[in-house]
Amino acid sequence: MAQSTSILDRVWQRPFFWKLNQRFAKYAYMILTRWVSRDDVLFLNFAYEEDPPMGLELEPADERDRGCIQLYHATASQVDLNGKKVLEVGCGHGGGASYIKRYLGPASYTGLDLNPSGIAFCKKRHTLQGLDFVQGDAQDLPFPDQSFDAVVNVESANYYPDQAAFFSEVARVLRPGGAFLYTDCQPAAGVEVWEATLANAPLRKLSQRDINAETMRGMEMHSQHWVDTIDRRVPSFLRNTLRDGAPVAGGKHYQGLKAGTTTYRVHLFIKD
């Protein structure tokens, strides 16, 4: 029987245990980013691969990260960002911010993350005109009302203690007509609450799409760099645990998507 359908795994996905898992993942993420920053890892999100392929034309230096870039593209290209003022909440190591700024043409792009070491990495690594990075809390965004034309969030809100507060903050900083471009996953135990929280947000949903198949395909085709990086940078006694939790083919995330105990979606919301 697959690990994701075991009795222990079904218990772990109950709401109480899932909240504990969220807290653990938050701190594990901060530790992991310090290790992998030495390998110039620019993306911390899942890979994504369509069938047939998206066919994005990328610069040679971006090819290594094609799978992760394609998830950002699928999320951010739902609206035209050319000439817009864009905020990304949960920018990680800034790879997605750099991609969107260089390829999709926003006038300005601000990446925000709670992790100070991640923001320090971004400021050192990504030096583009019109691209800046800010350390801050997603649930209390340090920006005035109606500051942005679009807000991007990729695989981050799932770990916020109060998602409703975050969605309200998104609406506050968006201008009327602004877009919330949102991609995330949830275990089966959390989908009902997730959907209700989104339904109560002061935003209007234009579209929603399940991308389990595309994410699994992305892991199958693009996860080797994660395995290599973990083997280089993580102490040996932690490698198996982190490989299982990383977005790689055969890992726990992959098995959850395959079994249907995890749901992955791309959303588009508009502020009226």
N, C-alpha and C positions, 0 to 999 in steps of 0.2 A: 504494500500500500504506500502511496506517495506520502512524504512527510507532511505535506500541507493538509492531508485529510485524516491525519491521526487524531486520536482522542485528545492528546495533549495540545495539539495545534488548535483544535476547535475550542478548547477551554481558553487558550491564550487569546483568541480573537473575541472573547466576550468583552463588553465595554470596559469593565474595571481593569482587566488585565491589559487591554489595548492601551488604555491611558498610561499604565506603567511602562509599556513598551515605547510609547511616544516619548516619555521623559528620558528613558535610557537612550533612545536613538538620538535625541537632541544633544546630549553630552558626548555620545560616541562620535557623532558627526563633527563636533568641534575638535576632538582629539585627532580624528582621522584627517581632517583638513590640514592640520599642522604637519602631519607626517607626509602627506602626498604633495604639499606645496613645494617640497624640494625637488619633485619630479616635474614641476611645471604643469600639473594637472589643472586644466582650465574649466572643465565641466564636471559637475557632480550629479547630474541627472541621468535618468534611464536613456538608453538608445531607442531609436524609432526607425522602422523601415517599412515602407509601403510596398505593395505588389500590384502593378509594376512599380519600380523605383521612382522616387520623386524627380531624379535627374537634375538636382541642383548643381549649378556650375560654381565650384569652389576654388579658391586659390590653393596652390599646393600645400602651403603651411596649415591649411584648415582640414585637409583630407583625413588626418589622423582622428579628428573628432567628428567625422561626418554623421555617425549615428546619433550623437547627442545634439548636434546642430539641427538635424532634421526634426527633432522634437520641438526645439525652439521655433523653427520655421513654421511648423504646423500650427503652433499656438499663436505666434505673433502675426502671421500673414493673413489672419482672418479678417483684418481690416487694413486699409492703406495707412501706413505710418509715416509716409514721406512728408517731411516738413513739420511733423508733430512734436510735441513735448511729452516725453514718455518717462514713466517711473517703473522700475522693476523692484518688487519687494521679495527679498530672499534671493539675492544675486549670487551667492556662493563665491566662486572664484572668478566670476566676471566673464567667462567665456561666452555666455549667451548675450550679455550686454554688448560685448565687443562685436559679436556677429551681427546683431540687429542694427547697431550703429553703422557698421561698415556696409551692410548689404541692403537694408530696408529703408535707409535714408531719413530717419527722424532728425529734426533740427537739434534736439538735445535729448540726452538719455542719462537718467540718474539711477544708479544701482544702490539699493539699501540692504543691509544685512545686520543682524544682531551680533554676529561674531566679529570681534575687533581684529583678530588675526586674519580673517578672510578679507576684511576691508583693507587692511594694510597690504596684503598680497595684491589685491585689485589695483590699488593706487600705484604700486610699483610696476606691475606687469602691463597694465592697459593704459597707455598714454595717448589718447585720441582727443582731438579738439571736439568739444561738445559732449564729452563723456566724463561723468564724475561719479564718485562713490561716497556714501554717507553711512556711518554706523548709527543704527536706530532700531526702535521697536515697531514691529508691524501693527501692533494693537494701539499704538499712539504715534502715528506718523508725524515727523517733525516738519510739516509743510502746511502752508496756509490753505484755506478752502479754495476749491476750484483751481488748483495749480497745474493740472496735467490733462492732456488730451487722451491718454491711455495709461493703463496700469497693467503690467505683466506679472504673473505669478506662476512659477513652474515648480511643482513638487515641493512646496514649502509650507503652505497653509495647513496641511495635514498635521503639522507638529506644533501649531500655535495653541496655547492653552485656551484661548477664547476666540474661536473662529468668527463668531457673530460680531465681535468687536472689530476684527480685521475687516470684514466685509463692509461694515458701516464706515470705517476709515477710508476704504477704497472709494465709496460713494462720496464721502466728504471732499476728498482731494481731486476728484474728477470734475471736469467742466460738464455742463449739460451737453448731451450728445457724445460724451466720452465713452471709451470702450474698456471693459475689464476682460483681459485675455488670460484665461485661467486653465491650468492643467494640473491634475492631481489624481491620487489613487486612495482608495479606502478599502479596509477589510469588510466582509459581508456584515459583520456586527455593527459597523458604523455608518452604513449607507443610508439607512432611514433617517438618522439624525442629521447627517450631512445634507441630504436633500431638503429636509425641513429648514435647516439653517439657511441654505441658499434661497429657498422659496421666500423666506422672511426678510432677506436682505433688501435694502432700498435700491435695487437694481432690477432691470428687466432682462430676462433671459431670451436671447435670440436663437441660440443653437446649443446643442450638446451632442457629443459623439463618443461612443465607447471605442477605445483604442487598445484593448487587450491584445488582439492579434498582432497589431503593428509593433507593440512594445516587446512582445515575445520574440518576434522576428528580429527586432533590433538587438536583443540580447544574444540571440543565436549568431548574429553576424558581426557584432561589434564589441563584445565584452572581454576579449583577450587582454586588452590594455589594462583593465581593472585587475585581472588576475596577476599580470606581470608587476603592476605597481604595488599591490599588496605584498607580493612575495619579496620585492626589493626593500620595502620601507617598514613593514609591520613586524614586530617581534614574532618569532616562530610559534610561540604558544597561543597567539591570538589569530593566526592566519586562517585556520579553518573556520572559526566563528565569523570573521569578517568576510571571507569568501562566500559563506552561506548567506550573509545579510546584504552582500553587494548586488548590484543589478546585473547579474551574470546568468547565462544559460545554465539551468540545473539548480540554481540557488533557490532560496525560500521565496523570493519575490516572483521568480519565474514559475515555480510550482503553484503559487497562489493564483496567478493569472490563468494558468493552464486548467486548474481545478475549478475556477470560477469563485473562489473564496476571496478574491481581491478584484476590485473594479477600478479601471483606469479610464479617465474621461478628459476630453478637451471641451471647454466651455467658451461661449462668447456672451457677455452681458453688456448692456448699454444703460447709461444714466439718462433718464428722461429730463 
